[in-house]
Amino acid sequence: MQSPPPIIDVALVQRLIATQFPHWSDLPIRAVEPGGWDNRTFRLGDQMSVRLPSAAEYAPQVDKEHHWLPKLAPNLPLAIPVPLAKGRPDSSYPWSWSIYRWLPGECAAVTHIADRSTLAYSLARFLLDLRRVETAGGPPPGAHCFQRGAPVSVYDAEVRRAMDVLRIEIDSMAVRSIWESAVKTTWNHAPVWFHGDLAAGNLLLTEGRLVAVIDFGCCGVGDPACDLAIAWTLFSGESRVAFRAALEIDDEAWLRGRAWALWKALITIVEYSQSDTNKADDARRVLGEILADDLTA
């Protein structure tokens, strides 16, 4: 029988810190909201954060981040997480976990963004620098990143199932056209670094300015088109145009980026239509952005 997932709360973090890092056991611990899905995040004192994978499929990301983040950081124009210590599994928690330096800033998902075009430009410049980092030995697409960096066709069957489930709700012909136009394209260049999970929740702002990019659990080397999905999840209109222009990408990469956004929107609507209407409605918003942008791609 499979063991139930651990309850990840302040009490668990207190026990783990006390037993493995007792020199930090007197520091206050409090949950961070929003705390994330792949990982649960807690603040440890004023200068550190604790992140614990929420399920077994996210656990391999811990070692990856500890190995690669220090190598990526010197090459990037914005702050990224700094690993300070790696916790080990124990009887109350079955996976490795991390302590990071606390990065100040407000999550873009919950703060007002005064100028999305400026944000789009800053994020594009960050991605360009990320893609220039040496890739030797970097992790190729796989289960550790849920196939980010692979051809978007890796999710062809999943998208077609979602289209079938949602056939009454969506414009199936338009959705199919967008998807099929993307899967016909390929990345014909050397693999480059990608973040893999660019979302508003992983961007930190100070006074409206992008200062840090967090959560590199899905990073790797491959086709960076997966990082373009944010053009439809966060940006629109002028800010989307600014993002694309700053990235200097070709039309085929743009098609694949839109397909990554489409995949995520469709599966989110299917999964959460009954259980989390907020998530499902936001995915419908993204789908609307994708469909409305079809003629300008």
PyMOL commands that set and color helices and strands:
alter all, ss='L'
color gray80, all
select helices_A, chain A and resi 10-20+22-24+56-58+60-75+116-131+143-145+152-165+172-183+200-202+224-233+237-247+251-272+277-292+294-296
alter helices_A, ss='H'
color red, helices_A
select strands_A, chain A and resi 29-31+39-44+48-53+83-87+97-101+106-107+192-194+203-206+209-213+220-222
alter strands_A, ss='S'
color yellow, strands_A
deselect
rebuild
show_as cartoon
